[in-house]
Amino acid sequence: MGWDEIPLRQQLAAASADATPTLIVGAGIAGTTLAQLLRRAGRHPVLIERSSGRHPGYMLALMPMADAAIDELGVREAYRARSVATNRYRVRSRTGAVLRTDPIAEILSRYGDYRGISRGDLLNVLTTGHAPVTSGTTVTALREDPGGVRLTLRQGEREIEASFAVVVLADGLGSTTRDLLTTATTRVDTGWGGWVVWAPADEATDLGEELWGTDFILGTYPVAGAVGVFLGGDRADTGAGREGFVARVRRQVPSPGPRAEAALEAVLADPDPYFWPLTDVRANRWATGRTVLLGDAAAGFLPTAGIGAGMAMESAWVLARLLRDPHPTGSADGGPSVPGLLTSFEARQRPRVEAAQDNSRRLAHLMFRRSRAWAAVRDLVARRVSVARALGPIRELLDDLPSVD
Ligand SMILES: Cc1cc2nc3c(=O)[nH]c(=O)nc-3n(C[C@H](O)[C@H](O)[C@H](O)COP(=O)(O)OP(=O)(O)OC[C@H]3O[C@@H](n4cnc5c(N)ncnc54)[C@H](O)[C@@H]3O)c2cc1C
């Protein structure tokens, strides 16, 4: 498991044997899933990644729409071994009292697995087998020509010119390569943000829990061997620093219980916690000629429905199916060209992904507010509305999973 770091020229040489040489920019969840699926289909996509070090990682709860990719890669056993079942989801009120505990895995069981895994472990699982990547590499220029896409790749001070028949931009929510296209984006900024850290594992490895305070949210989500923590609030409040923010939480909820206490301690103890500004992004167009956006670069999610990675893997699976054996310019029997396939990919996936994103936005509206009166209303709503109902739009997507023959 794990990537095989190899020089760019080696990947370029292998790709040149393919009928439709393909570049994937960004070895995150979407890019890695796509690259590995194409490799299993006998293709040699070039996978590049800007960062050179290991990603610090965070917790992911993975919805069943990821299952098609996991199964096609033949890594379900490894996935189960490196993750934990998230059977229960609990919401606590602004006073710390339990509002409800829902059997979330049972609600989702007819669709497949619902499990907690760290991003690093998921990438390790996805890179089971041969997984070439070239790190420290990005794209600085991109031009669509009639027969292909001409790019400038940058490695440190070095620039390399290359051409590809297909280019997939999968460089995440803060994508910079998206700016090389004429694609417009819209964003929702909740005004909130928070710290993401790891706390020690406890015994309730199957329990995801959120405490919805008057002006903060404390979420704790188990993975194998640890509990992922998110402590967030309005950036006007978090801006003063974590010591003051944690003190504020403790004043509101003096006895939050051992899990939450350990989480607050972990926020204070982390020497350099990741601060996550809760904004999202939506590109108004995914496919431009032979270039296509994938994953968070196409639609990056707010965390409220915990579905960004699931949708990124689903989209990667659909794209891999469409790109398994494309004809560079369209086949004699009328099969679509690469631009036609990418347009078809966008037509299939964009409505699904944007529906999931809309659901995350609506939940954000409920969760990220700073008002005593609203918190009281929200506690009432949370008592009455089950997780099954809150996830209604996501279940509709799961009822109608994509199929590509
Ligand atoms: C704290 C946190 C918790 C989350 N929790 C959940 C959850 O519970 N469930 C869920 O489904 N989703 C969750 N998400 C969302 C999920 O992580 C994303 O939706 C998913 O990672 C998207 O995959 P991606 O490949 O598009 O982007 P990423 O996984 O972000 O990968 C992008 C990759 O591109 C690389 N890159 C960036 N710029 C360049 C460049 N210019 N050139 C080359 N490479 C570049 C990056 O280094 C990175 O490796 C969470 C996100 C965060 C931050």
The ligand as an ORCA input file, in Angstrom:
! r2SCAN-3c Opt
* xyz 0 1
  C     -11.450     18.256      7.913
  C     -12.241     17.648      6.804
  C     -13.194     16.668      7.093
  C     -13.938     16.100      6.057
  N     -14.835     15.136      6.365
  C     -15.470     14.471      5.374
  C     -16.311     13.355      5.679
  O     -16.524     13.007      6.836
  N     -16.882     12.690      4.638
  C     -16.672     13.044      3.334
  O     -17.184     12.371      2.431
  N     -15.896     14.113      3.032
  C     -15.301     14.834      4.010
  N     -14.483     15.888      3.709
  C     -14.380     16.325      2.309
  C     -13.381     15.460      1.533
  O     -12.152     15.433      2.182
  C     -13.226     16.022      0.129
  O     -14.493     16.158     -0.470
  C     -12.366     15.081     -0.730
  O     -11.070     14.981     -0.166
  C     -12.297     15.593     -2.158
  O     -11.329     14.899     -2.868
  P     -10.423     15.642     -3.960
  O      -9.496     14.617     -4.481
  O     -11.282     16.392     -4.880
  O      -9.619     16.731     -3.139
  P      -8.438     16.466     -2.122
  O      -8.605     15.169     -1.434
  O      -8.332     17.711     -1.322
  O      -7.146     16.314     -3.051
  C      -6.615     17.346     -3.829
  C      -5.146     17.019     -4.076
  O      -4.622     17.919     -5.053
  C      -3.345     18.381     -4.613
  N      -3.129     19.693     -5.235
  C      -3.625     20.886     -4.836
  N      -3.261     21.842     -5.715
  C      -2.519     21.240     -6.674
  C      -1.892     21.703     -7.857
  N      -1.962     22.982     -8.237
  N      -1.195     20.806     -8.617
  C      -1.136     19.492     -8.258
  N      -1.743     19.011     -7.159
  C      -2.418     19.862     -6.367
  C      -3.477     18.431     -3.101
  O      -2.201     18.440     -2.473
  C      -4.287     17.177     -2.825
  O      -3.457     16.046     -2.681
  C     -13.744     16.517      4.723
  C     -12.817     17.518      4.431
  C     -12.061     18.089      5.452
  C     -11.049     19.168      5.135
*
